[in-house]
């Protein structure tokens, strides 16, 4: 599956589809096995929903080539989940007693006997094993051999305007390897893969915000524009910087010193070192020390056209600059995936876990839950659980399309934010006033109305839903124990009386109308020149690295002891002064900002567009007192970081 990025440029979605699937059981790997024909075990989720009888175009050629991954279950999957829970729960005697990467692999990883058995089974079916890792065996061969190995037929199916190959029934494995195999991926080949010879393209065409701007919330009132909610409204900020965000979220004197943060995205910006250093120098940030920012990159990139590789440069830039702005002394390791597909993103996550490259991992990519399947959900959750036993926490943006109805037609959450083994980060609209004073936050959700032709009113005010933080109730993931007693039953039991996972867990600034200033080398309008420029950016792709950076401050306050999988500790602080309890109406009256944008995105030659953006209007989702499905338990307050201090 392909994945999409989550960040927004001034309310214009930058979402590009990406490959990813996750979710799953509350405290364990999804049940990827089920009884099938005698002597075999089915691998749930391996037959895609689009492979219907109506779309069936007949058998695939026996000699057609197949490339798959067989993921390994390890020696004690149930024990892995139990250990991950115990070391993450503040009420457990095992809290914080993490394993090293080597210890985790020795205790829960696949054995040599399991690997040998899986390899023997695959080769006996006529398949060739091309790679063996701690997590999977990569396999190639012909359709006929794959059908023999996995106990299913491979047919061609129409999917939209294209034809793809997929299993006619759920794949299965012999009982002899059922305890060794977690799942298999790649039996279907939708969408087709791009050439492995692709090179990274140049940066995208420059994006700029037009003015006027506010330097802090309310500093520049749009006195010549029509009222909104009975009053004059301020222009949107040019973009908050680290000093303002640190003040808003209670950084105090902490800087993240000694803490390691990893960031995963697809591809890699070729100008990140220059851009990050230039941005810090121009905006009052601390200079990077030698080796403070490094990249771990794949040998080759793939699917660059399909994934929109250049669009990912801004994602990496945002993540790196936001982390450094809030936690200026933290070590940052960017781990780039070879593409925006599951197997490559999983490889990036596994690199971090297998080598313990960081204690905190920020991830700004995802997809709607309807795209998930149990097979890849199991593979992702296994990585997250290995991370948990090592003291590594994963933070995922909750999405930028509210309840997803406007974008997908169905109310749903995003994945992997809905996994029970990650921290889902929702979004807010943030007002920082004069002197870096925290004023208020609303749940991020905006409605947009444009200025009338005569300039005297807003057309159809407040306008239509424009963008907002993702959230809601999962349909596939059971309610984790740490949400019980905190998340209202109206949310948790929306689809199942037993309760389901609700997203998000915590929140931070995301609204692009109150967003973060980013600096990036981009291609100028002439299509040839590249130059550094700055613009305001938002989305929960901003919220995730901000929370990751705040967690680095908390880890420093804790004496450097890793926080690990954070959710049990986050929910244990619910209702305390550690959080801002964010609501949609913090001032008692409607809130809005005015924006003037370039129609063509970079200069006035194409004209200007003036609009009003109403705040705190996130589709069907609402930020209310207490836990809610826009901001979770709230945003970090001045007492949050200090609450981790060892006493």
FIROLO-645153 format. One record per atom (N, C-alpha, C): x, y, z. Coordinates in steps of 0.02 Angstrom, whole numbers, plus 50000, padded with zeros to 5 digits. Layout:
<pts>
XYZ;...
</pts>
This chain:
<pts>
500414994150000;500005000050000;500445006250000;500215011349967;500575017649967;500325022050024;500765026450049;500565030850103;500545038050081;500205042050120;500165049150105;500485053150160;500755058850142;501035063550191;500455067250224;500575070150282;500035073250319;500065080850322;500625083950304;500685091150315;500305095250264;500125101350285;499745105850242;500135112350232;500145114650171;500425121250157;499845126150157;499795129950209;499295135150212;498615132750192;498405127050217;497755124050206;497675120450140;498175120250099;498135116250038;498455109550052;498075104150046;498335097550065;498905095550021;499445093150053;500025090450016;499985082950015;499415080250034;499365072950041;499495069449975;499975064849976;500115060549919;500045053449945;499695049249908;499585042549935;500235039049950;500235035150003;500805031350025;500605024350040;501085019650046;500905012950062;500955011450135;500445009350166;500505007650236;499875004450261;499935000350309;499374997150341;499544995650412;499074996650457;499204994950527;498554994750564;498584995450630;497994994850670;498074988550710;497554984950727;497594978350755;497364977850826;497524972250857;497264970850923;497574975550975;497204976351031;497414981351080;498084979851112;498224973651128;498844972151163;499194966051133;499134965051069;499474959351039;499484959950964;499854955650933;499874955450860;499204952750835;498924955650781;498294953250755;498324945850739;497754942650743;497714935550728;497794934550653;498404933450632;498544932750561;498454925750535;498304921050580;498224914050562;497514911650578;497284907050540;496644903750554;496644896950521;496254892350549;496224885550522;495944885550452;496234881650407;496004881350338;495954873950319;496144872250258;496114865350238;496594861250281;496474854750283;496854850450327;497604851250315;497974852450370;498694852850365;498954859650345;498524864650339;498764871350321;498424876550365;498754882450369;498514887950410;498444894150366;497864897350369;497754903250327;498094909450356;498294914050312;498594920350331;498094925850315;497724927950366;497174932550356;497414939150324;496994941850281;497144948250250;497544947850186;497724941850163;498144941250104;497754941250039;497084940750042;496674941549983;496354948449985;496544953049939;496284959849942;495534960149927;495204965149955;494484965849947;494284967149875;494724970149835;494554971649766;494584965649720;494854960049744;494904953949703;494244950149707;493734952749673;493064949849675;492934945349614;492424941349619;492244936949563;492064941049501;491744946649512;491544950849455;492144953749419;492684955149456;493284958149427;493774952949400;493624946549410;494094941249392;494174940649317;494794941049294;494944940649222;495294934149204;495314929449251;495604922949236;496304922049265;496574916249257;497204914349287;497794918549262;498234920149307;498864923349288;499304918149254;499754920349211;500214915849177;500654912249228;500714905649219;501124901649265;501844904049268;502084906949214;502784908949211;502904916249231;502364919949247;502434926849269;502834927149334;503214932449344;503644933049401;503274935849463;503464933249521;503174935349584;503734937049632;503654942549670;504124944349722;503724945449786;503894941849839;503514942349901;503994942749960;503714944650018;504074944350081;503684939850129;504034935350159;503734931050210;504004933450278;503564936650317;503764939450381;503774934050434;504274934350477;504384929150528;504024930850593;503724925850623;503324926850683;503764927550746;504354924650745;504774924850805;504604919250853;504984918750907;504924912950951;504394913751005;504144920051017;503664920851071;503274927251060;502804927051013;502414933050996;502004935551055;501674930951090;501274932951148;501714935851203;502304933051212;502764935551262;503024942451245;503124943751180;503344950351158;502834955551177;502194954251163;501664959051179;501614960151254;501664954851293;501614955451366;502204959451394;502804958251369;503394961851392;503324969251375;503094970651313;503014977551291;502514981251336;501984977851356;501494980851401;501804982251469;502154977451496;502414978051564;502914983751571;503374984451523;503884989651529;503614996551514;503014996951485;502715003351467;502215005951518;502025001851565;501495003451614;501805006151678;501675012551695;501965015351757;501765011651820;501205007851818;500985004251878;501304997351883;501704995451833;502024988851833;502714989151867;502884983751901;503544983251932;504094982951879;503904981351817;504394980851762;504454987351723;504094992651744;504094998851706;504805001551696;504965002851633;505615005751616;506195000951615;506074994451627;506604989551627;506674986651556;506964990751513;506984989051442;507554984151426;507474980951368;507994976551342;508404980351290;509014978151280;509404980751224;509124977651160;509334980451103;509104977651039;509324970351032;509924968851053;510164961951050;509784957351096;509644959751156;509264955651203;508554954451178;508244959551148;507564958751122;507544953651066;508034953951022;508054949250967;508184942150992;508634941551041;508784934851068;508184931951104;507784936251136;507214933851175;506604932651132;506484936851081;505854936451044;505934935550968;506534936250942;506624935850870;506574928650845;506584928050779;506544921450748;507174917450763;507084910950771;507654906550783;507954904250717;508564901750720;508874898950660;508474893050633;508174889350679;507764883550658;507154885850620;506824891250644;506244893950609;506434896450540;506974900150536;507194902750471;507354897050423;507694892050448;507874886350405;507254882750381;506754881950425;506144878450405;505754882350353;505714888850361;505364893050312;505734892950245;506394893450248;506784893450186;506714886850150;506724881350187;506654874750157;505974873850123;505454876150157;504774875650128;504724879750064;504984885850064;504934890150005;505334887249946;505944885049959;506344882449904;506074875849878;505764871849921;505474865549898;504884866649851;504574872649857;504014874349813;504264877249747;504914878449741;505194881049679;505324888549681;505304891549740;505434898649746;506164899749767;506424905649752;507114907349768;507124912549823;507484911149877;507554915949932;508134920649914;507984927149908;508484932049887;508774936049944;508434936050002;508694939850058;508394937050123;508784936950175;508544934850241;508744940150291;508254942950326;508384947850379;508114945250445;508174949150497;507904947150562;507144946650560;506834949950509;506114950550509;505764946650453;506104945450397;505764942350341;506254938850294;505974934650250;506334931850194;506044934750131;506454937650089;506234940150023;506294934449973;505784933649932;505724927749889;505504929849819;505784926649768;505564927649700;505434920949668;505054921049613;504914914849576;504344915849528;504084910349501;503544910649454;502874909549490;502344911749456;501674911149484;501514904049506;501694899249465;501534892149481;501854890049547;502464892249559;502804890549621;502494894049681;502294900349672;501964904049726;501294900849743;500924898649693;500284895349705;500384888949746;500904885249730;501054879149766;501244880649839;501654885649848;501894887249915;501344889849960;500904894149933;500424897649975;499704895049969;499624889349934;498984885949934;498404889949906;498534893849855;498014897849823;498164898649749;497674900849710;497784902349640;497864909949632;498274911949584;498374919049569;498024920649504;497544925249507;497174927449448;497304934849435;497104936949375;497124944049357;496434947049371;496434953049400;495804956449418;495824963649393;495254966149372;495214973149355;495124977149419;495474982749423;495424987349480;495454994349451;494864997349446;494825003749411;494955002649337;495415006449309;495585005849238;496165001049226;496424997949278;497014993749272;496844986449289;497314982049274;497254974949291;497854972949332;497714969649389;498234967449435;498144960149453;498674957249478;498664950349500;498524949949575;498134944749596;497984943949667;497764936749680;497804934349742;497564927649759;496814927149753;496574921349732;495844920149728;495554918549796;495974915949841;495774914349909;496324916649956;496174916750020;496674918650070;497264913750067;497864916550067;498464912350064;498534908250129;498904902850124;499004898550182;499714895850182;499914893050238;500574889950245;500494883050276;500964878550265;500924871950296;500964872450372;500634867850406;500664867750479;501374867350505;501824864550465;502514863750487;502864870450499;502614875850469;502934882450478;502444887550507;501864885450529;501354890250553;501614894350611;502034891550654;502294895150712;502884899650693;503114899050632;503694903050610;503484908850565;502904908350533;502694913350484;502174918050514;502314924450511;501834929550534;501344931250478;501594932750418;501164934350362;501584934350298;501264935150241;501604935950178;501314942050142;501744945950111;501524951750073;501794951250002;501444954249954;501674954549885;501354949649838;500894945449862;500554940849816;500114944649767;499844950349789;499514954749740;500024960049719;499964962449658;500464967249633;500154973949614;499644975949650;499354982649639;499624987449691;499854993449672;499974995549604;500654992849579;500774993649515;501404991349486;501994995249515;502564992149518;503154995349546;503514999349492;503815004949513;504215008949468;504905006049462;505295008549415;505965005949404;506415007249464;506855002549480;507335003449534;507905008049513;507915010349451;508445014749429;508265022149436;507665023549461;507465030449469;507955034349513;508075040549495;508475045149536;508005050349567;508225053449621;507795058349653;507735064549610;507125067149602;507025073149562;507225079449600;507255085149566;507425091449601;506845093649645;506955098649688;506415101049731;505815103649691;505235103649724;504635106149691;504665113749682;504205116349640;504165123449629;504025127049694;504335132849702;504295136649764;503565138049784;503445137649850;502805139649879;502925145349927;502525150549922;502595156349966;501915158549992;501925161450052;501325164650079;501335172050063;500765174750044;500705181950034;500565185150102;500685191550108;500515195350168;499865199050158;499665203150206;500005204750269;499995198950319;500445199350369;500495194250421;500445197350490;500325193150539;500435194850608;501105191650629;501465195050674;502085192050701;501925187650761;501395189150796;501105184950848;500355185850843;499965181550875;499245181750866;498965188550889;498615191850842;498295198250857;498715204350846;499335203450824;499775209250816;499595213650757;499255210950707;499065214750648;498345213350631;497905217850650;497185216950640;496985219050570;496565215150537;496335216650469;495775221850472;495955227950485;495455233250498;495045235050437;495305233850376;494945235650316;494505230050289;494545224150319;494145218450297;493505217950338;492995214450312;492365213650349;492465210250417;492005211450463;492015208150527;491885200650519;492085196950570;491885189950576;491715188750649;491145185850662;490905184650730;490865191150770;490655196450734;490515202750767;491115207050784;491705205350756;492295209250773;492805208950716;493285213650718;493835213350671;494295207550690;494595204550641;495005198650654;495735199850633;496205196350663;496905197350645;497095193550582;497625195850550;497915191950495;498275185850525;498315180650485;498675174650506;499405176350520;499715172650565;500415173850580;500845171850520;501435174850516;501905173050463;502145165850473;502135163650535;502355156850552;502725157150618;502495153350667;502835153150731;503535150050724;503975152050769;504645149250771;504755145550838;505345142750846;505465138550904;505365142050970;505575148250976;505505151951038;504785152251061;504325153451013;503615153851030;503325147051048;503525141851012;503255135151027;503535132551093;504165133851108;504445131651171;504085134951230;503925141251223;503555144751276;502855141951283;502525140551227;501835138151229;501785131351263;502285127051255;502235120251280;502695118751339;502915124151373;503235123251438;503925120151435;504335122051387;505005119151381;505455121051440;505365127151465;505795129451519;506515129651498;506955127051539;507675127151522;507895120751487;507445116151478;507625109751447;507725110551371;508215106951344;508375107551273;508415100851237;508275095351272;508335088751242;509035086051239;509485088851279;510185086851278;510245079451297;510625075851257;510745068751270;510205064151245;509685066751213;509115062751190;509175061851114;509005055851091;509045054251019;508345053750990;508215057450937;507575057350902;507695055050831;507285050450807;507315048350737;506695050850701;506765052050638;506215054250595;506185049650535;505595047150518;505535043050457;505065046450408;505265046450347;504865048650290;505125044750230;504845045850172;505115042850112;505615047550079;506125044650048;506635048350010;507035052850057;507375057850030;507785062250070;507915068750033;507835074250068;507975080750037;508725081550025;508925083149964;509645083849949;509945090149980;509525094650007;509775100950034;509635101650109;509475096150144;509245096750213;509775099850259;510405098150251;510915100950295;510965108550289;510985110850227;511005118050214;510375121450239;509795118550223;509155121650242;509075122150318;509235116650353;509155116650425;509615121750458;510245122050435;510715126850464;510515134050449;510295135250388;510085142050369;509475144250408;508995139650415;508375141250451;508535143050524;508955139050557;509125140350626;509465147150634;509925148750588;510285155050592;509825160950582;509355160350535;508915165950519;508355166950570;508205161750609;507615162250652;507775161250726;508395162650745;508575162750815;508665155950846;508725150750806;508815144050833;509545142650848;509675137450888;510355135550904;510695132550843;511335134150833;511705131250778;511795123750790;511795119850737;511895112650742;512635111250758;512745106650804;513425104550818;513625099050769;514265097550764;514505092450718;514185085750734;513875082650684;513575076050693;512895076150726;512625082050742;511975082250776;511405080150730;511475081550666;510975079450616;511305074750567;511035068650562;511315063950514;510755060250479;510925057150423;510435053450384;510645046250374;510165041750378;510275034650362;509825033250302;510135031950245;509765031650182;509855024850147;509375022850106;509425016550069;509925017150011;510145011549987;510615011549931;510295013949867;509645012549858;509275014549798;508595017249817;508325021549774;507645024049782;507205021049727;506575019849742;506115017049693;505465021049693;505065020149641;504385022949635;504365030549645;504865033949622;504915041149636;504345045049603;504145043149543;503595046649510;502935045049545;502825038749559;502205036449589;502095039549658;502625040149696;502575042849764;502665050449767;502845053649711;502965060849713;503555062449759;504145059849741;504725060149785;504885067249808;504865072049761;505055078949779;504595081849832;503965079649833;503495082149882;503675080149953;504085074849959;504285072550025;504855076750054;505205080650013;505755084650038;505505089550092;504935092650077;504665097450125;504455094150190;504245087750185;504045084050245;504655082950290;505205080650261;505815079750301;506035086350330;506015091650290;506245098250312;505835100650371;505175100050366;504735102050421;504905098150484;504955091650478;505075087450537;505735089150571;506265089750532;506925091250560;506925098150593;506665103150558;506685109950584;506235110850645;505665107450646;505215107950703;505525104650765;505815098750756;506135095250812;506695099550841;507125102250797;507695106150821;507465112650853;506935115650828;506685121850856;506445121050928;506125115350943;505855114151010;506355110751056;506775106251029;507275102651068;507955103751036;508255109751043;508835111651003;509475107651016;509505103951072;510105100051085;510015092551074;509425090551051;509295083451038;509675081150976;509905074950976;510205071950917;509645069850869;509715071350805;509205069750755;509495065050703;509155059450694;509345054750641;508755053950594;508855055950532;508335055050481;508435048350446;507925044050447;507965037550415;507485037550356;507755038250296;507335038750236;507165031950207;506545031250186;506335025050154;506465025550079;506555019750047;506685019549975;506085021649934;505485021149963;504875023349929;504345024449982;503745025949960;503195027150007;502765020850014;503065015050004;502695008750010;502855005150075;502385000750095;502444997250158;503124994150170;503354990150123;503964986350135;504554990950149;504574996750115;505125001350124;505065005250189;504455007350206;504345010750269;504475006050328;504274999850321;504414994950373;505174993950382;505534993950327;506254993250330;506564999050369;506305005050358;506565010950394;506435010350469;505825008450487;505665007550558;506095002050589;506194996650551;506594991150577;507324993150588;507594997450544;508284999750553;508355003250621;507855007250638;507885010950701;507865006050760;507415001250757;507334996450812;507924991650817;508124988950760;508654983850761;509324986750784;509424993250772;510054996450791;509975001550848;509365001850875;509185006750927;509485013650911;509285016350854;509555022650831;509285028650870;508715027650905;508405033150942;507925030250993;507725034551041;507215032651090;506525035351071;506505040251027;505885043651007;505875043850931;505325041850901;505275041550828;504665045450804;504765050550764;504225054650736;504075052450665;503425051350652;503205048950586;502605053050562;502685056250504;502155060650478;501855057850414;501635051550416;501335048450357;500805043550380;500325042250336;499785037750354;499285036850298;498755033250312;498235031850263;497595030350302;497025030250267;496385029050301;496335021750323;495965020650376;495915013950405;495605008950357;495175011250312;494865006650265;495385003250221;495975006050216;496505003250175;496904997950211;496784996950275;497194992250313;496974985050302;497444980350310;497294973250309;497674969950366;497434964350392;497744961150449;498464958950438;498644957350374;499324954850363;499854960150379;499784966050349;500284971150362;500194974350431;499584974250457;499484976650525;499924972750573;499954966250563;500364961950605;501104963750599;501324964950538;502034966650528;502214973150562;501784978250555;501924984650588;501914984150664;501404980850691;501354980450763;501924976550794;502184971650757;502764968050783;503364972650791;503474976950742;504024981850747;503914986550806;503284989050814;503134993550869;503244990250936;503074983850941;503154980251004;503894979051020;504284977350969;505004976850980;505284983551004;505044988950974;505254995550997;505074996751070;504464994851090;504244995951158;504684992351209;504874986051194;505284982451243;505984985351248;506194989251197;506844992551199;506804999651227;506195002051241;506125008851266;506065014051211;505825012051152;505745016551095;505005018051087;504835024551082;504145026651071;504045029251001;503485027350969;503315029550902;502735034550904;502805040150869;502305045450868;502075046450797;501415046150786;501135046650719;500615052250715;500645056050660;500145061150647;499465057950636;498935061050661;498265058050658;497895059350593;498175063650549;497855065050485;497615072250481;497465074450420;497305081450407;496625082550376;496205077450376;495545078050343;494975076750391;495075078450455;494535077650503;494295070550508;493625069650503;493345062950508;493405058950444;493735061650392;493865058550327;493255057950282;492675060350304;492075059850262;492165063850198;492425069950203;492505074150144;492995071150094;493505067650118;494015065050073;493885057950050;493545053950092;493455046850074;492725044750070;492265048950095;491565047150095;491355043050155;491835041150197;491695036950255;492015039850317;491665039950373;491945042150436;492425036850461;493055038750469;493555033850490;494185037350515;494605033450549;495245036050574;495795034350525;496395036750540;496975035350498;497405029950531;497795026650489;498285021750512;498975024150491;499505022350526;499535018150585;499395021750650;499135027850647;498975031450709;498495027550753;498075023350723;497585019650762;497865013250793;498485011550779;498795005750811;498795006850887;498695001450924;498715001850997;499425002251024;499925002450980;500615002551002;500985008850982;500615013950960;500925020350944;500545025950978;500855031750982;500535037751008;500275041850950;499615042650946;499305046550893;499285053850913;499525058250870;499575065350885;499065069250845;498595072250879;498085076450848;498325083650841;497875088150821;498085094850805;497655100350834;497965106250842;497615112150868;497765118250826;497355123350836;497515130150815;497795133650876;498375136650870;498735139350927;498785146950923;498635150350978;498715157650982;499265159151033;499835161651008;500375163951051;500395171551044;500345175051101;500295182351099;500955185851109;500905192151124;501495196351135;501905193551193;502565193851185;502995191351237;502985183751242;502795180451187;502775173151184;502285170251236;501765173851251;501275171551301;500775166851268;500675161151300;500155156451277;499475159551291;499065160251238;498405163251246;497865157851249;497825153751197;497315148451195;497465143751137;497115138151137;497105133551080;496395131251068;496245129851006;495625126450988;495815119850954;495325115350949;495445109550908;495515111950836;496015109150800;496115111350731;495565108750686;495205113450658;494695112250608;494485118950581;494545119950516;494415126550488;493885126250433;493505131650430;493035132850375;493265139250339;493175139250273;493455144650232;492895148150193;492915154850196;492465159050155;492885164450123;492765165950059;493155170850023;492825177650024;493225182750011;492985189650010;492555190849949;492005194349958;491555195949902;491905200649853;491625201149793;491925205349742;491965212649761;491485215049800;491505222049820;491895223149885;492155217749913;492565218349973;492195219950036;491515219350036;491125221450094;490865215650137;490955209450113;490695203750152;491085197450135;490975192250176;491245185650163;490705181350130;490855178350074;490365174550036;490185168150073;489535167250087;489275161150120;489645159750186;489795164950224;490135164150288;489765159250333;490085154850370;490825154050377;491145149750324;490755147050277;491045143250222;491055135850235;491405132250191;491425124950194;492035122550233;491995116350257;492555113250292;493165113050246;493735115150273;494335115750233;494865110550252;494985109650316;495465104750340;495405104250416;495665098850443;495635098050516;495975091750539;496115091550604;496465085850633;496065079450627;496405074050610;496085067550607;495945064750677;495425060850681;495245057750745;494615053750739;494425050550793;493815046550794;493935039650823;493485035150808;493495028450836;493695023350783;494175019250800;494375013850755;493825008550750;493765005450693;493294999950684;493634993150692;494304993150696;494664986850695;495094985550757;495254990650795;495714989950851;495334990150917;495414985050958;495074984751023;495324990251069;494914992151117;495094997451163;495674995351207;496214999151207;496784997551251;496604999151324;496934995751370;496774996651441;496895003751464;497385007151435;497555013851459;497055019151437;496595017551392;496065022251375;495435021351417;495385015651451;494785014351491;494755018951551;494165021751563;494075026451617;494245033651599;494545034651540;494715041351517;494305043151455;494285038751407;493915040151345;493175038851358;492735043651342;492015042751353;491745036751314;491265033251343;490955027451310;490645029351243;490395035551238;490075037651176;490565037251117;491205038051131;491715037351079;491965030151076;492165027351132;492465020751133;491995015351107;491345016051122;490865010951104;490415012951045;490685017251003;490295019550945;490125013950897;490555008850892;490445003450844;490404996550877;490604996050940;490634989550973;490544990651048;490094987051078;489954987951149;490564986051192;491024982251164;491634980351201;492144986051202;492064990851157;492514996551155;493064995851104;493255001451073;493785001651023;494275007251038;494835006951006;495355012051010;495085018650983;495205024151018;495005030750995;495635034950984;495635038950932;496205043150911;495985050450916;496445054950938;497155054050954;497265053151028;497905053251048;498095052551118;498295059251149;498625063451111;498875069951133;498885074451072;498995080851079;498965085351021;499465091051028;499565094550973;499985100550972;499795104650910;500115110150901;499975114650845;499975111050779;499455112250738;499405109050672;499085113650620;498645118050640;498285122350593;498775126450552;498765125750484;499225129750443;499085137250447;498505139150472;498355146250481;498685149150544;498905144750588;499285146750647;499925142650649;500215141450591;500725136350583;501435138550598;501895134350575;502615134850589;502975137450527;503465141750538;503865144250483;504395139150465;504435137350400;504895132350376;505345135350323;505975133350322;506435135750270;506685130050228;506655130850161;506815125250116;507075127850050;507555124350020;507775125749952;507255123049904;507015127349859;506485125449813;506655127849743;506305125149694;506405127249625;505995133549612;506325138649585;505995144949572;505515144449511;505065149349503;504575148949449;504865148049379;505505149949369;505795149149302;505935141849286;505875137449337;505975130349326;506695128149325;507165132749333;507875131149329;508255132849393;508115138749419;508485141149478;508225138049542;508675136349587;508485133849653;508755138649705;508335140249754;508525144949806;508155143349871;508455145449926;508145144549992;507585149650000;507035147450028;506475151950041;506105149350103;505655153450131;505295151550191;504545152450181;504165148150213;503435148450208;503125145350271;502485146750282;502125144050339;501835137250321;501885132550368;501665125650355;501295123050416;500845118450404;500465115550459;500295108350444;499785105750478;499585098850473;499805095050535;499505089150546;499745085150602;500445082550588;500695083550528;501405082350514;501855087250552;501575092850573;501925097450617;501835095250690;501225093250707;501075091450776;501515085550799;501615080550756;501995074550775;502715076250795;503105079750754;503785081350775;503815086150835;503315090550842;503295094950900;503215090750964;502755086050963;502665081751022;503275077351033;503575074850979;504185070950987;504735075051021;504785081451002;505285085851032;505115087251106;504475088351121;504275089351191;504435083151232;504335077251203;504515071051238;505265070551252;505665073351206;506385073551218;506545077951279;506185083551285;506275087851344;506085084051407;505525080351404;505305076451462;505805071051480;506095067851428;506595062651442;507205065651475;507405071551452;507965074951485;507805076451557;507185078851569;506975080351638;506975074151681;506865068351651;506845062051687;507545059251699;508035063251684;508725061051693;508985057051635;508655057551578;508885054051518;508595047151510;508205044751559;507895038051555;507365038151501;507395033551452;506905033551397;506185032851422;505735036151387;505025035851404;504695029851373;504995026951320;504715021051288;504035022451257;503625017251253;502945018051227;502565022351278;502375028251257;502185033551304;501465033351328;501015029951293;500305030851307;500085029351379;500305023951409;500095022851479;500275028651525;500875031551515;501085037251556;500705043551537;500545044451473;500155050251452;499465050251484;499145044451483;498465044051510;498465044251586;499015042051617;499065042451690;499065049751714;499265054451671;499285061551688;498645065151669;498165061651643;497535064651620;497195068451677;496955074451661;496595078451710;497035082551756;497695082051747;498155085751790;498365092251756;498775096151792;499015102451766;499555101451712;499695095151697;500185093751644;499915095751576;499255096251568;498965097451503;498535103751500;498535106851440;498025111651423;497415107551401;496845108651432;496235105251411;495925109351355;496035107351293;495855111251234;495125110251216;494775115751202;494085115551178;494025119751115;493475118951080;493375122651017;493195129951028;492995131751088;492765138551101;493085141351164;493745142251163;494105144051225;493965151151249;493735155551205;493625162551225;492895164351234;492455159651218;491735160951225;491415164151165;491805165451113;491525168251051;491895165250992;491605166150932;491915163250873;492605166050859;493045161850833;493735163850820;493895162950746;494275167550718;494455167250648;495075171450635;495405169950579;495965174050555;495855175450481;496165180950458;496115182850387;496755180750351;496675178750287;497255176650248;497225179750179;497805181750154;497885183850085;498385179150053;498185175749998;498615170749966;498735172349893;499315170249869;499445170549797;499035165049763;498685166849711;498285161949675;498725156549645;499295158449618;499745153449587;500215150249637;500205152449699;500605149349751;501275152449764;501495157449721;502165160049733;502255167449719;501815170749679;501885177949670;501225180949648;501205187549643;500585191149631;500375191349558;500785188549513;500605189049442;499955185549425;499775180549465;499155176949454;498575179649494;498695185049532;498175188049572;498215185749645;497785188749686;497765187249758;497065184749777;497035180749829;496405178249855;496375179749930;495845183149951;495765184850022;495205180650051;495335177750109;494845173350140;494845174050216;494325171550247;494285171150319;494275163750338;494655161950388;494685154950411;494415154650482;493825151650489;493525150650555;493865144750588;493995145250653;494375140250690;493915136150736;494155130150753;493785125850799;493175122550768;493225120750704;492645117850668;492875111750628;493025106350663;493335100450633;492815095250612;492535096150553;492045091450524;491545089450578;491445082850590;490975080650642;491315079750710;491975080850711;492355079950773;492335086250815;492375085450881;492325091250925;492845090850981;493155096550995;493595097151053;493175099851111;493105095851162;492685097551220;493085096751284;492795098551341;493135097651404;493265090151416;493865088651441;494055081751451;494335078751387;494375072151385;494635068751325;494165070051266;494445071051207;494045071651146;494425068851087;494055067851031;494355064650972;494675069450923;494855075450947;495245080150908;495925081250941;495935081851008;496545083451043;496745078351096;496365072851103;496535067751152;496505070351223;497035069151262;497045071551331;497215078951336;497405082051280;497565089151279;498255090451249;498525096351262;499185098151238;499645099351299;500305098751291;500755099751347;500705106751376;500615107251441;500615113651476;501275114651512;501335120051548;501975121651581;502185116251631;501705112351656;501875107251704;502035100451673;501965099851608;502045093251577;502765090751581;503235094351555;503925092151554;504165090951626;504005095551671;504225094951740;503925088851775;503345086451751;503025080751784;503445074451778;503945074451733;504375068651725;505025069151766;505115074751798;505735075751836;505775070651893;506355067551898;506465062751953;506545066452018;506175064252067;506205067452133;506435062452185;
</pts>
